[in-house]
Amino acid sequence: MKVEENWQRIEATRIVNRWIREGEAAALKGDFGPDWLVQLGGTLIERGKMGAETCRMRLAHIADDARPERDAERAWLVERIEQELRQ
């Protein structure tokens, strides 16, 4: 792997991990709304599949801890990420 590709992968991982941490904090406050989901889903798509499986698992964990009234939003997010993984 080229050095530049390796740095890009590391940077993308850092960015996605930051968004996941922000999402965890939002979920704990009960602020797991559609705007955040759209932003995160779009970012994962923009970054490609790099780390998408890990993100899906982490987000599923977040979703399990979120409030029940957020079921539709969690389902949309999981479907969107799984759709990207199938491509």
Backbone as XML, in Angstrom:
<?xml version="1.0"?>
<chain id="A" units="angstrom">
  <residue number="1" name="MET">
    <atom name="N" x="0.850" y="-1.178" z="0.000"/>
    <atom name="CA" x="0.000" y="0.000" z="0.000"/>
    <atom name="C" x="0.898" y="1.245" z="0.000"/>
  </residue>
  <residue number="2" name="LYS">
    <atom name="N" x="0.528" y="2.200" z="-0.790"/>
    <atom name="CA" x="1.285" y="3.446" z="-0.845"/>
    <atom name="C" x="1.115" y="4.231" z="0.459"/>
  </residue>
  <residue number="3" name="VAL">
    <atom name="N" x="2.129" y="5.013" z="0.770"/>
    <atom name="CA" x="2.091" y="5.807" z="2.002"/>
    <atom name="C" x="0.884" y="6.745" z="2.002"/>
  </residue>
  <residue number="4" name="GLU">
    <atom name="N" x="0.625" y="7.414" z="0.869"/>
    <atom name="CA" x="-0.498" y="8.357" z="0.785"/>
    <atom name="C" x="-1.841" y="7.657" z="1.026"/>
  </residue>
  <residue number="5" name="GLU">
    <atom name="N" x="-2.019" y="6.465" z="0.451"/>
    <atom name="CA" x="-3.264" y="5.718" z="0.657"/>
    <atom name="C" x="-3.420" y="5.345" z="2.133"/>
  </residue>
  <residue number="6" name="ASN">
    <atom name="N" x="-2.322" y="4.954" z="2.763"/>
    <atom name="CA" x="-2.359" y="4.598" z="4.170"/>
    <atom name="C" x="-2.782" y="5.796" z="5.021"/>
  </residue>
  <residue number="7" name="TRP">
    <atom name="N" x="-2.222" y="6.980" z="4.752"/>
    <atom name="CA" x="-2.589" y="8.186" z="5.505"/>
    <atom name="C" x="-4.053" y="8.539" z="5.281"/>
  </residue>
  <residue number="8" name="GLN">
    <atom name="N" x="-4.532" y="8.375" z="4.053"/>
    <atom name="CA" x="-5.945" y="8.667" z="3.768"/>
    <atom name="C" x="-6.847" y="7.726" z="4.551"/>
  </residue>
  <residue number="9" name="ARG">
    <atom name="N" x="-6.467" y="6.458" z="4.613"/>
    <atom name="CA" x="-7.264" y="5.482" z="5.365"/>
    <atom name="C" x="-7.275" y="5.844" z="6.851"/>
  </residue>
  <residue number="10" name="ILE">
    <atom name="N" x="-6.130" y="6.204" z="7.395"/>
    <atom name="CA" x="-6.047" y="6.592" z="8.813"/>
    <atom name="C" x="-6.907" y="7.826" z="9.079"/>
  </residue>
  <residue number="11" name="GLU">
    <atom name="N" x="-6.812" y="8.821" z="8.204"/>
    <atom name="CA" x="-7.599" y="10.047" z="8.385"/>
    <atom name="C" x="-9.092" y="9.762" z="8.294"/>
  </residue>
  <residue number="12" name="ALA">
    <atom name="N" x="-9.504" y="8.958" z="7.332"/>
    <atom name="CA" x="-10.921" y="8.609" z="7.188"/>
    <atom name="C" x="-11.414" y="7.875" z="8.433"/>
  </residue>
  <residue number="13" name="THR">
    <atom name="N" x="-10.606" y="6.983" z="8.962"/>
    <atom name="CA" x="-10.978" y="6.246" z="10.173"/>
    <atom name="C" x="-11.139" y="7.196" z="11.355"/>
  </residue>
  <residue number="14" name="ARG">
    <atom name="N" x="-10.219" y="8.144" z="11.486"/>
    <atom name="CA" x="-10.327" y="9.135" z="12.574"/>
    <atom name="C" x="-11.618" y="9.937" z="12.469"/>
  </residue>
  <residue number="15" name="ILE">
    <atom name="N" x="-11.928" y="10.376" z="11.256"/>
    <atom name="CA" x="-13.132" y="11.190" z="11.051"/>
    <atom name="C" x="-14.380" y="10.383" z="11.395"/>
  </residue>
  <residue number="16" name="VAL">
    <atom name="N" x="-14.464" y="9.160" z="10.887"/>
    <atom name="CA" x="-15.638" y="8.328" z="11.147"/>
    <atom name="C" x="-15.752" y="8.026" z="12.639"/>
  </residue>
  <residue number="17" name="ASN">
    <atom name="N" x="-14.631" y="7.736" z="13.283"/>
    <atom name="CA" x="-14.672" y="7.474" z="14.730"/>
    <atom name="C" x="-15.160" y="8.691" z="15.507"/>
  </residue>
  <residue number="18" name="ARG">
    <atom name="N" x="-14.761" y="9.894" z="15.078"/>
    <atom name="CA" x="-15.237" y="11.108" z="15.741"/>
    <atom name="C" x="-16.752" y="11.224" z="15.594"/>
  </residue>
  <residue number="19" name="TRP">
    <atom name="N" x="-17.242" y="10.969" z="14.372"/>
    <atom name="CA" x="-18.695" y="11.058" z="14.172"/>
    <atom name="C" x="-19.439" y="10.022" z="15.005"/>
  </residue>
  <residue number="20" name="ILE">
    <atom name="N" x="-18.856" y="8.840" z="15.142"/>
    <atom name="CA" x="-19.497" y="7.806" z="15.952"/>
    <atom name="C" x="-19.550" y="8.252" z="17.410"/>
  </residue>
  <residue number="21" name="ARG">
    <atom name="N" x="-18.440" y="8.814" z="17.919"/>
    <atom name="CA" x="-18.439" y="9.322" z="19.307"/>
    <atom name="C" x="-19.502" y="10.404" z="19.481"/>
  </residue>
  <residue number="22" name="GLU">
    <atom name="N" x="-19.596" y="11.315" z="18.506"/>
    <atom name="CA" x="-20.614" y="12.370" z="18.589"/>
    <atom name="C" x="-22.009" y="11.754" z="18.564"/>
  </residue>
  <residue number="23" name="GLY">
    <atom name="N" x="-22.169" y="10.726" z="17.760"/>
    <atom name="CA" x="-23.464" y="10.042" z="17.692"/>
    <atom name="C" x="-23.813" y="9.348" z="18.987"/>
  </residue>
  <residue number="24" name="GLU">
    <atom name="N" x="-22.805" y="8.742" z="19.631"/>
    <atom name="CA" x="-23.043" y="8.096" z="20.916"/>
    <atom name="C" x="-23.493" y="9.129" z="21.947"/>
  </residue>
  <residue number="25" name="ALA">
    <atom name="N" x="-22.833" y="10.282" z="21.956"/>
    <atom name="CA" x="-23.209" y="11.343" z="22.893"/>
    <atom name="C" x="-24.624" y="11.831" z="22.603"/>
  </residue>
  <residue number="26" name="ALA">
    <atom name="N" x="-24.951" y="11.986" z="21.320"/>
    <atom name="CA" x="-26.295" y="12.428" z="20.942"/>
    <atom name="C" x="-27.336" y="11.392" z="21.354"/>
  </residue>
  <residue number="27" name="ALA">
    <atom name="N" x="-27.020" y="10.118" z="21.161"/>
    <atom name="CA" x="-27.962" y="9.057" z="21.515"/>
    <atom name="C" x="-28.215" y="9.035" z="23.019"/>
  </residue>
  <residue number="28" name="LEU">
    <atom name="N" x="-27.165" y="9.257" z="23.803"/>
    <atom name="CA" x="-27.338" y="9.268" z="25.253"/>
    <atom name="C" x="-28.236" y="10.413" z="25.706"/>
  </residue>
  <residue number="29" name="LYS">
    <atom name="N" x="-28.191" y="11.521" z="24.978"/>
    <atom name="CA" x="-29.056" y="12.659" z="25.301"/>
    <atom name="C" x="-30.448" y="12.484" z="24.698"/>
  </residue>
  <residue number="30" name="GLY">
    <atom name="N" x="-30.635" y="11.420" z="23.908"/>
    <atom name="CA" x="-31.918" y="11.195" z="23.257"/>
    <atom name="C" x="-32.065" y="11.984" z="21.972"/>
  </residue>
  <residue number="31" name="ASP">
    <atom name="N" x="-30.982" y="12.595" z="21.508"/>
    <atom name="CA" x="-31.025" y="13.408" z="20.295"/>
    <atom name="C" x="-30.477" y="12.595" z="19.129"/>
  </residue>
  <residue number="32" name="PHE">
    <atom name="N" x="-31.243" y="11.591" z="18.735"/>
    <atom name="CA" x="-30.829" y="10.664" z="17.681"/>
    <atom name="C" x="-31.733" y="10.898" z="16.477"/>
  </residue>
  <residue number="33" name="GLY">
    <atom name="N" x="-31.839" y="12.161" z="16.109"/>
    <atom name="CA" x="-32.815" y="12.563" z="15.099"/>
    <atom name="C" x="-32.366" y="12.365" z="13.669"/>
  </residue>
  <residue number="34" name="PRO">
    <atom name="N" x="-33.270" y="12.609" z="12.720"/>
    <atom name="CA" x="-33.003" y="12.361" z="11.301"/>
    <atom name="C" x="-31.859" y="13.198" z="10.731"/>
  </residue>
  <residue number="35" name="ASP">
    <atom name="N" x="-31.669" y="14.414" z="11.214"/>
    <atom name="CA" x="-30.583" y="15.233" z="10.670"/>
    <atom name="C" x="-29.231" y="14.584" z="10.909"/>
  </residue>
  <residue number="36" name="TRP">
    <atom name="N" x="-29.037" y="14.089" z="12.121"/>
    <atom name="CA" x="-27.775" y="13.419" z="12.422"/>
    <atom name="C" x="-27.624" y="12.145" z="11.592"/>
  </residue>
  <residue number="37" name="LEU">
    <atom name="N" x="-28.709" y="11.395" z="11.449"/>
    <atom name="CA" x="-28.653" y="10.152" z="10.683"/>
    <atom name="C" x="-28.335" y="10.418" z="9.220"/>
  </residue>
  <residue number="38" name="VAL">
    <atom name="N" x="-28.953" y="11.437" z="8.652"/>
    <atom name="CA" x="-28.688" y="11.785" z="7.255"/>
    <atom name="C" x="-27.233" y="12.200" z="7.081"/>
  </residue>
  <residue number="39" name="GLN">
    <atom name="N" x="-26.727" y="13.000" z="8.009"/>
    <atom name="CA" x="-25.333" y="13.448" z="7.927"/>
    <atom name="C" x="-24.384" y="12.255" z="8.002"/>
  </residue>
  <residue number="40" name="LEU">
    <atom name="N" x="-24.597" y="11.379" z="8.961"/>
    <atom name="CA" x="-23.709" y="10.237" z="9.117"/>
    <atom name="C" x="-23.825" y="9.281" z="7.938"/>
  </residue>
  <residue number="41" name="GLY">
    <atom name="N" x="-25.051" y="8.979" z="7.528"/>
    <atom name="CA" x="-25.238" y="8.089" z="6.380"/>
    <atom name="C" x="-24.578" y="8.646" z="5.135"/>
  </residue>
  <residue number="42" name="GLY">
    <atom name="N" x="-24.751" y="9.937" z="4.883"/>
    <atom name="CA" x="-24.135" y="10.571" z="3.724"/>
    <atom name="C" x="-22.624" y="10.555" z="3.795"/>
  </residue>
  <residue number="43" name="THR">
    <atom name="N" x="-22.099" y="10.738" z="4.971"/>
    <atom name="CA" x="-20.646" y="10.736" z="5.142"/>
    <atom name="C" x="-20.070" y="9.356" z="4.888"/>
  </residue>
  <residue number="44" name="LEU">
    <atom name="N" x="-20.726" y="8.329" z="5.388"/>
    <atom name="CA" x="-20.247" y="6.969" z="5.143"/>
    <atom name="C" x="-20.242" y="6.669" z="3.647"/>
  </residue>
  <residue number="45" name="ILE">
    <atom name="N" x="-21.275" y="7.115" z="2.968"/>
    <atom name="CA" x="-21.351" y="6.900" z="1.527"/>
    <atom name="C" x="-20.236" y="7.666" z="0.824"/>
  </residue>
  <residue number="46" name="GLU">
    <atom name="N" x="-20.032" y="8.906" z="1.233"/>
    <atom name="CA" x="-18.998" y="9.749" z="0.640"/>
    <atom name="C" x="-17.611" y="9.140" z="0.833"/>
  </residue>
  <residue number="47" name="ARG">
    <atom name="N" x="-17.362" y="8.553" z="1.986"/>
    <atom name="CA" x="-16.060" y="7.959" z="2.292"/>
    <atom name="C" x="-15.890" y="6.587" z="1.647"/>
  </residue>
  <residue number="48" name="GLY">
    <atom name="N" x="-16.939" y="6.070" z="1.040"/>
    <atom name="CA" x="-16.850" y="4.732" z="0.467"/>
    <atom name="C" x="-17.086" y="3.684" z="1.531"/>
  </residue>
  <residue number="49" name="LYS">
    <atom name="N" x="-16.676" y="2.489" z="1.238"/>
    <atom name="CA" x="-16.944" y="1.369" z="2.132"/>
    <atom name="C" x="-15.896" y="1.222" z="3.224"/>
  </residue>
  <residue number="50" name="MET">
    <atom name="N" x="-14.877" y="2.057" z="3.198"/>
    <atom name="CA" x="-13.800" y="1.953" z="4.183"/>
    <atom name="C" x="-14.351" y="2.077" z="5.598"/>
  </residue>
  <residue number="51" name="GLY">
    <atom name="N" x="-14.243" y="1.004" z="6.339"/>
    <atom name="CA" x="-14.713" y="1.027" z="7.716"/>
    <atom name="C" x="-16.222" y="0.935" z="7.875"/>
  </residue>
  <residue number="52" name="ALA">
    <atom name="N" x="-16.943" y="0.739" z="6.786"/>
    <atom name="CA" x="-18.408" y="0.746" z="6.866"/>
    <atom name="C" x="-18.949" y="-0.398" z="7.712"/>
  </residue>
  <residue number="53" name="GLU">
    <atom name="N" x="-18.337" y="-1.577" z="7.623"/>
    <atom name="CA" x="-18.814" y="-2.718" z="8.407"/>
    <atom name="C" x="-18.624" y="-2.447" z="9.906"/>
  </residue>
  <residue number="54" name="THR">
    <atom name="N" x="-17.485" y="-1.904" z="10.259"/>
    <atom name="CA" x="-17.233" y="-1.556" z="11.650"/>
    <atom name="C" x="-18.231" y="-0.496" z="12.112"/>
  </residue>
  <residue number="55" name="CYS">
    <atom name="N" x="-18.457" y="0.505" z="11.250"/>
    <atom name="CA" x="-19.416" y="1.559" z="11.589"/>
    <atom name="C" x="-20.806" y="0.982" z="11.779"/>
  </residue>
  <residue number="56" name="ARG">
    <atom name="N" x="-21.199" y="0.039" z="10.921"/>
    <atom name="CA" x="-22.522" y="-0.567" z="11.028"/>
    <atom name="C" x="-22.673" y="-1.271" z="12.377"/>
  </residue>
  <residue number="57" name="MET">
    <atom name="N" x="-21.641" y="-2.004" z="12.782"/>
    <atom name="CA" x="-21.711" y="-2.714" z="14.056"/>
    <atom name="C" x="-21.767" y="-1.733" z="15.229"/>
  </residue>
  <residue number="58" name="ARG">
    <atom name="N" x="-20.937" y="-0.694" z="15.171"/>
    <atom name="CA" x="-20.933" y="0.308" z="16.249"/>
    <atom name="C" x="-22.281" y="1.022" z="16.315"/>
  </residue>
  <residue number="59" name="LEU">
    <atom name="N" x="-22.819" y="1.371" z="15.145"/>
    <atom name="CA" x="-24.099" y="2.080" z="15.126"/>
    <atom name="C" x="-25.234" y="1.182" z="15.593"/>
  </residue>
  <residue number="60" name="ALA">
    <atom name="N" x="-25.132" y="-0.106" z="15.287"/>
    <atom name="CA" x="-26.146" y="-1.035" z="15.786"/>
    <atom name="C" x="-26.113" y="-1.063" z="17.311"/>
  </residue>
  <residue number="61" name="HIS">
    <atom name="N" x="-24.914" y="-1.013" z="17.872"/>
    <atom name="CA" x="-24.778" y="-0.973" z="19.336"/>
    <atom name="C" x="-25.398" y="0.310" z="19.895"/>
  </residue>
  <residue number="62" name="ILE">
    <atom name="N" x="-25.105" y="1.439" z="19.234"/>
    <atom name="CA" x="-25.703" y="2.708" z="19.650"/>
    <atom name="C" x="-27.222" y="2.616" z="19.573"/>
  </residue>
  <residue number="63" name="ALA">
    <atom name="N" x="-27.694" y="2.053" z="18.475"/>
    <atom name="CA" x="-29.140" y="1.949" z="18.260"/>
    <atom name="C" x="-29.801" y="1.114" z="19.361"/>
  </residue>
  <residue number="64" name="ASP">
    <atom name="N" x="-29.120" y="0.060" z="19.809"/>
    <atom name="CA" x="-29.676" y="-0.776" z="20.874"/>
    <atom name="C" x="-29.864" y="0.015" z="22.169"/>
  </residue>
  <residue number="65" name="ASP">
    <atom name="N" x="-28.983" y="1.018" z="22.381"/>
    <atom name="CA" x="-29.051" y="1.804" z="23.603"/>
    <atom name="C" x="-30.004" y="3.003" z="23.497"/>
  </residue>
  <residue number="66" name="ALA">
    <atom name="N" x="-30.433" y="3.303" z="22.295"/>
    <atom name="CA" x="-31.271" y="4.492" z="22.089"/>
    <atom name="C" x="-32.713" y="4.208" z="22.533"/>
  </residue>
  <residue number="67" name="ARG">
    <atom name="N" x="-33.475" y="5.276" z="22.612"/>
    <atom name="CA" x="-34.855" y="5.156" z="23.077"/>
    <atom name="C" x="-35.743" y="4.482" z="22.022"/>
  </residue>
  <residue number="68" name="PRO">
    <atom name="N" x="-36.760" y="3.745" z="22.449"/>
    <atom name="CA" x="-37.623" y="2.989" z="21.527"/>
    <atom name="C" x="-38.344" y="3.858" z="20.496"/>
  </residue>
  <residue number="69" name="GLU">
    <atom name="N" x="-38.628" y="5.105" z="20.831"/>
    <atom name="CA" x="-39.352" y="5.944" z="19.867"/>
    <atom name="C" x="-38.512" y="6.308" z="18.645"/>
  </residue>
  <residue number="70" name="ARG">
    <atom name="N" x="-37.258" y="5.902" z="18.642"/>
    <atom name="CA" x="-36.364" y="6.184" z="17.505"/>
    <atom name="C" x="-36.248" y="4.994" z="16.548"/>
  </residue>
  <residue number="71" name="ASP">
    <atom name="N" x="-37.136" y="4.015" z="16.657"/>
    <atom name="CA" x="-37.042" y="2.796" z="15.852"/>
    <atom name="C" x="-36.954" y="3.061" z="14.352"/>
  </residue>
  <residue number="72" name="ALA">
    <atom name="N" x="-37.784" y="3.944" z="13.825"/>
    <atom name="CA" x="-37.801" y="4.207" z="12.380"/>
    <atom name="C" x="-36.470" y="4.797" z="11.919"/>
  </residue>
  <residue number="73" name="GLU">
    <atom name="N" x="-35.904" y="5.692" z="12.701"/>
    <atom name="CA" x="-34.637" y="6.310" z="12.333"/>
    <atom name="C" x="-33.498" y="5.297" z="12.359"/>
  </residue>
  <residue number="74" name="ARG">
    <atom name="N" x="-33.487" y="4.436" z="13.384"/>
    <atom name="CA" x="-32.443" y="3.406" z="13.459"/>
    <atom name="C" x="-32.571" y="2.442" z="12.292"/>
  </residue>
  <residue number="75" name="ALA">
    <atom name="N" x="-33.784" y="2.029" z="11.992"/>
    <atom name="CA" x="-33.993" y="1.094" z="10.884"/>
    <atom name="C" x="-33.521" y="1.701" z="9.568"/>
  </residue>
  <residue number="76" name="TRP">
    <atom name="N" x="-33.823" y="2.994" z="9.368"/>
    <atom name="CA" x="-33.387" y="3.671" z="8.136"/>
    <atom name="C" x="-31.873" y="3.681" z="8.041"/>
  </residue>
  <residue number="77" name="LEU">
    <atom name="N" x="-31.190" y="3.996" z="9.147"/>
    <atom name="CA" x="-29.728" y="4.079" z="9.145"/>
    <atom name="C" x="-29.106" y="2.717" z="8.854"/>
  </residue>
  <residue number="78" name="VAL">
    <atom name="N" x="-29.562" y="1.683" z="9.526"/>
    <atom name="CA" x="-29.007" y="0.351" z="9.315"/>
    <atom name="C" x="-29.228" y="-0.082" z="7.868"/>
  </residue>
  <residue number="79" name="GLU">
    <atom name="N" x="-30.406" y="0.167" z="7.326"/>
    <atom name="CA" x="-30.692" y="-0.198" z="5.932"/>
    <atom name="C" x="-29.777" y="0.557" z="4.976"/>
  </residue>
  <residue number="80" name="ARG">
    <atom name="N" x="-29.581" y="1.830" z="5.232"/>
    <atom name="CA" x="-28.734" y="2.648" z="4.349"/>
    <atom name="C" x="-27.297" y="2.137" z="4.335"/>
  </residue>
  <residue number="81" name="ILE">
    <atom name="N" x="-26.753" y="1.802" z="5.490"/>
    <atom name="CA" x="-25.381" y="1.305" z="5.559"/>
    <atom name="C" x="-25.284" y="-0.083" z="4.928"/>
  </residue>
  <residue number="82" name="GLU">
    <atom name="N" x="-26.243" y="-0.951" z="5.211"/>
    <atom name="CA" x="-26.215" y="-2.287" z="4.616"/>
    <atom name="C" x="-26.333" y="-2.210" z="3.093"/>
  </residue>
  <residue number="83" name="GLN">
    <atom name="N" x="-27.113" y="-1.270" z="2.598"/>
    <atom name="CA" x="-27.233" y="-1.065" z="1.157"/>
    <atom name="C" x="-25.879" y="-0.707" z="0.557"/>
  </residue>
  <residue number="84" name="GLU">
    <atom name="N" x="-25.136" y="0.158" z="1.234"/>
    <atom name="CA" x="-23.802" y="0.530" z="0.756"/>
    <atom name="C" x="-22.859" y="-0.671" z="0.759"/>
  </residue>
  <residue number="85" name="LEU">
    <atom name="N" x="-22.970" y="-1.516" z="1.762"/>
    <atom name="CA" x="-22.096" y="-2.687" z="1.832"/>
    <atom name="C" x="-22.375" y="-3.673" z="0.704"/>
  </residue>
  <residue number="86" name="ARG">
    <atom name="N" x="-23.624" y="-3.757" z="0.253"/>
    <atom name="CA" x="-23.981" y="-4.676" z="-0.833"/>
    <atom name="C" x="-23.461" y="-4.213" z="-2.185"/>
  </residue>
  <residue number="87" name="GLN">
    <atom name="N" x="-23.196" y="-2.924" z="-2.337"/>
    <atom name="CA" x="-22.759" y="-2.401" z="-3.638"/>
    <atom name="C" x="-21.320" y="-2.724" z="-3.927"/>
  </residue>
</chain>
